[in-house]
Amino acid sequence: MTMIVHEPWTEAQIKAERAATGADRSDEVWDGVYVVSPFPNNEHGEIVSGLIFVFHTIINQPKLGRVYPGVNVSDRDTGWTHNYRGPDVVVFLNDTTAINRNTHWVGGPDFAVEILSEDDPAREKLDFYAKVGVREVLIVDRDPWALELYRLDRGALGMIGKVTLESDEGLRSEVLPLSFRLVSGAERPEIEATHSDGDRRWSI
């Protein structure tokens, strides 16, 4: 169901209530349209935490870049609140072309992760991510479980691979020294991240 609000007072009230409760932390603005994103559940948070740990280990600790559990990404310096997206996890390498403005980044991260919730429009962000120069996007679909890796090529983000629990091969990133695949877990499928050195492996 889609709700369109044209009454300014009601719109302001909804935004104020979401801001007061912290429910707006995943909300975005797409070319001036305020988008209320699905509220992340505990499983979503576990995956974010796991990926942050892995990326921190291989990127932050050796000082190769910065890792964040979501930031505001825009295509503009001023007036950025009229057009921004908020990936779930991002990696900016030291040689990134994006600019850190503290409130937001102008330009995209080198690597971004979107973890899908029910009715999540994350795939609709791919054109924007391509526009701001995101080099790779990993989408974690949880219904049914699958991993999709998109790579920037000639101005567009194209899918270079998709894996499920039945897949033998993983998805190898060209941005991070990692490959990703799905493996069976006790309570849910787990994301297995393997370092290119072949010695380090994490289950998320």
N, C-alpha and C positions, 0 to 999 in steps of 0.2 A: 504494500500500500504506500502511495506517495502523498505527502501533505504539502501543499503550497500555501504559504501565508503571505497575503498582500496587505495586511493591516499592520502598520508600523508599531503600534503599542504592543500588540500581541507578540510580534517578532522580537521586540526588545525584552519583553518579559520572559520569553522562552530562553533567550540567550543569557539573560541575567541569572535565571534559575539554574541553568546548566553550568555556568561559571561558578556559582556559589557552592555547588555540590561537587565540582570537579569532573562532572560528566562530560565537559566539553574538551577534555584533553586530547581526544582523537578526532575532533571536528576539524573541517577544512573549509577553504573557500576556493571554488573553482570558477575562475573568470567572473567574480562578483556574486556567485551563487553560494550561499552558505549550505554546506553539506554536513549533515549529522551522521557520523559513522557508527556502525554497530559497536556496542560496548564490549570490550574484550573480556573473556572469562578467565578463570584460573589457569586453564590449560594453555591459553594464549600467553599468559604471563610467564609460565614455566618455559615455554619455547623461547621467548624473548630473552629470559635470564640465561638460558643455556647457550644461546648463540652469542650473547654479549661476553660470556666467560671465554668462549673459544676465541672470538675475535680479539678480545683484550689480550689473551695469551700470545697470539701470533702477530698482532699489530701494535697494540699499545705498549706492551712490555719491551719489545725491541725498538720502540720509538720509530715505527714505520708510518704512523699516522694516528688518526683519532677515531674512536668508536663511540657511538651514542645509541641509547634506546629510544630512538625517534627524535627528530628535529623538524623545524619548519623549513621547507625548501621552496624557494620562490624563483621566478624568472625576472624579478625586478628588485632594484635597490630601494627606492622609495615607493610608497603605496603598496608594499608587499602583502599587506593583509587582504588585498582584493584578489590575490591569486597565489595560493600556496597549497602544498600537500605535506603530509606527515608520515613518511614510511615508518615501519615498526622498528627496524634496526638499520643503521647506516654506518658506512666506513668511508672516511675521507683520508686518502693517502697523502704523504708529505708533498707530493708534486701535484696535488689537485689544482684544477683551474677554478674551483668554486671559492667564493669569498665569504668569510665568517663575519657576519654583522651582529653577532651576539644574540639578537632577537630571532635571527633567521640566517640561512645560507642563501646567497645569490649564486645559483648554479647547483647542479646535482652532485650527490656523492658518487664515489667511484663504484661502490657496491651498496645495494639496498635490498632489504627483505620486506615482503608483505606477507603477513600471516592471515589467511582468510577466516572471517567469521561468517555467520549466516547472512545471506543477502549482501555480502561485501562487494562493493564496486571497484576493488583494487585494480582489476585488469583494465578498467577504463582510465587508469592513471598512466598507462604505458606511453601514450603519445606525449603527455606532459613531461614524463621522465626522460624521454628521448630528446625533447626540445631543450631541456636544461642540462643535457649531457651526462646522464647516468650511464655508466659503462656496462654494468650488469645488474639485473634484478632477479632475485630468487623469490618465487611465489610458493608458499606452503599452503596447499589446499587440504582441508581436513574433512571434506565430504564430497566424494570419497578421497582417501588420503593419496596425495601425489605431490611431487616436487617438479616445478617448472623453472628452467633457467633461460633468461632472455639476455641477449647481448646486443650492444649498439653497433650497427653497421650501416654506413651511408645515411645517417640521420634517423634511422628507425630501429626500434628494439624488436628483434625477431627471436622467436623461440628456437633455441639450439638443442633442446632436449627436454624430455619429460620422463620421470621414473615413478613407478608404483612399487608396492611390496613384492610384486611378481618379477620386477626387473632385476637382471643380474648386474648390469653396469650402473655406474654412478654418473653424476654430472660434474664435470671438471671445470672449475672457474679459471679464467685467464687473468683475473684481477687479484684474487687471493690465492695463496698456495694451498688450496683445499679442493677436495671433491666431496660431493654429497650424495647419499642414497638413503632409502628407507629400509628399516629392519624391524622385525617383530619385537614388541616389548610386552611387559607383563600387563600393563593397563591400556596401552595405546601404541600405535606404531611410533618408532623413534627415528630421529634424523641422525644418521651416522656421518660425522665429518672426519675426513682423513687428510692429514697433512701430506704434502707432496714429498716429504722426506721418508714417508712410509713407516716411520716409527711411532708417530703420535696419532691417536684416534680418540674421538669423543662421541658419546651417545647423548642425545638431547631429547 
